[in-house]
Amino acid sequence: MMTAKRKFVFIAATIAFLVSIVILASNAKFLRAKGTDDCFACHEDKSLTMDKNGKKVSLFVDPALYKKSTHAGFDCTDCHEGYKPEEMPHNPNKKKIDCKTCHDKVKSPENSVHKNKDCSSCHNPHSQRPMKELKANNTNLCFDCHNNKNVKDFTTSLHFKKNIGCEGCHKGGHEVQKITKSDIPSVCGKCHGNYQKDFNNSIHHTVLKNGNTNAPNCVSCHGSHKINNSRMTIESQACLKCHLDEKLFPGENKGSAKFVANYKTSIHGSIQKDGNPAAGCSDCHGDHTIEKMSDPKESTVRAKMMNTCGKCHPGEVTKFNNSMHGREFNNGNKDAPSCFDCHGEHDIKAVLKSDEFSKINQADICLKCHSNNKVTKGKTNHTEDYKLSFHYLALKDGNTAAATCSNCHGAHDMKMASDPSSNINKKNVDRTCGQSGCHTKQLGEYTGSVHEVSLMTKGNSDAPNCVDCHGNHQVKSTDSLGISEGSRQRGIIKLCSSCHASVKIIRNNNLKNVAGTYLESFHGLAVRGGSKQAADCGSCHGNHNIRHSSDTLSTINKKNLGKTCGKCHPGASEVFINSKIHTQDTDEDNPVLLWISRIYIVLIIATIGGMTLHNILDYRRKKKDIKAGKH
């Protein structure tokens, strides 16, 4: 057992030992602090400098920053060994400070671009901050050395705005690496994996992998530090930078620099939409999945063209797919037109503004396929006759309101005439011809006429519409109808007679042979005799507004006959006006004429019969005389 005296001695000794340790530690800290303060006595002077290799070098050390640094607990002599403060210079045999004396576990990989750099290039020993703070300010630290414009532009990039610093691509700390051209896709793919996958399947990556140094990678299009995410910038500065280079893409064929150059003057490249081209390279060819032009997966190949164009022009593509062209195209008909066949590829022009798509030149575009019955398999449709038509001649004379192919057939929704929804279906032709800016007046007159009513109410009517009278492609004007017949009247009469003298049409529509009776009338006989003033069909019945005589709007209604006949016979009597022109039933229509006809017939029979009988009797008498020898 320890006595009380011995316990007291042990406790006192322990206390004395601890006090001694505290005093020694305090003295050590005091001594160290005193040594650092001695250094700052001079080095806190901002004007303190020295000459080194002919240049003045600042020896200023900020005491405030040093006290906040991770090295604040160390004495200056811990790093600056062999320095003698009382001598100038302090250490004539100065050696490079070896940070690995303390940081022996920190090693730079062999492939690090900083492996031969001094630690002080990044870590200022007098103001070294904790690693957590250092990482937060890593990008600005890099700018201390990497301060060219290309790197400085990083502060305007999308990466910088999203707090992605230099270490995001180059790695950080002591493992900073230089990124080679072949490394770029994998480096970018760390964040943009889906795009890397698409790029790896593209023609760009294939060419790059095969060793073509001109092949683009991510940086070629998006830039290295000033990352371009603007579609306009990428396409104007990246795609065209390569694809307009005639050394890389020589010749004049598809894919050549000259072929691509047409884009700059196209409607896609010249029209701006919110500051961007209406359609850029990536809109048609894709961005990262660009395929070889001959690859079936390429977005501009014939099979995928509708999907590509439909991204911007869905309405037009829908109409095209429902059209005769579209049906044939989708059924694999190689002769069927696609968007490119009519509009071109890179040289697409504005339909309303360019000369290539002017109304008069549209005919040439359509006739490339539709002339000489190329696509009708032997069936004659006389499309080339359009150039002989009144419409085409009017366009040549400068009348831009005259119709061209698309005005009648539609631009993208052209269909066969047998299709009920077609613009040129028999029941739709009148509204096509009478559309705004064309023959609206004539449509107004035709609507409600006997011809229009028959067409709209009968399932299989053979009543005429516009093209039956005027022609379809070789459209004729009113004045030209009778040129081949010698007079306008004869042309009109022949035109109307093509239906009204047809036995089939007369029977199907329960009509009377008005063509035949007209020709036997005074008017008809006069025209047949060469008169150019006598009335033809249109003179009495009108042209487009032909109506039944019972219709009060009809020109041959009893209430309107005075005005109608008065155009040629001013002051004509009511008896004259009410006389029938087309006499069908003599008994009913004109009894007097019937009796006169009968009397004439009786007189003719009696006269001819009497002469015949006289000649027969005279002949018999002469025969008897001959036999009797009298002659």
PyMOL commands that set and color helices and strands:
alter all, ss='L'
color gray80, all
select helices_A, chain A and resi 4-43+63-68+76-79+99-101+119-121+131-136+138-143+149-156+158-161+167-170+173-175+184-189+193-200+203-209+218-222+231-243+257-265+267-270+281-285+302-310+314-322+324-330+339-343+355-357+359-373+383-388+390-396+405-409+429-433+440-446+450-457+466-470+478-480+488-500+503-508+514-519+522-528+537-541+561-566+574-577+586-589+591-627
alter helices_A, ss='H'
color red, helices_A
select strands_A, chain A and resi 49-52+55-58+272-273+276-277
alter strands_A, ss='S'
color yellow, strands_A
deselect
rebuild
show_as cartoon
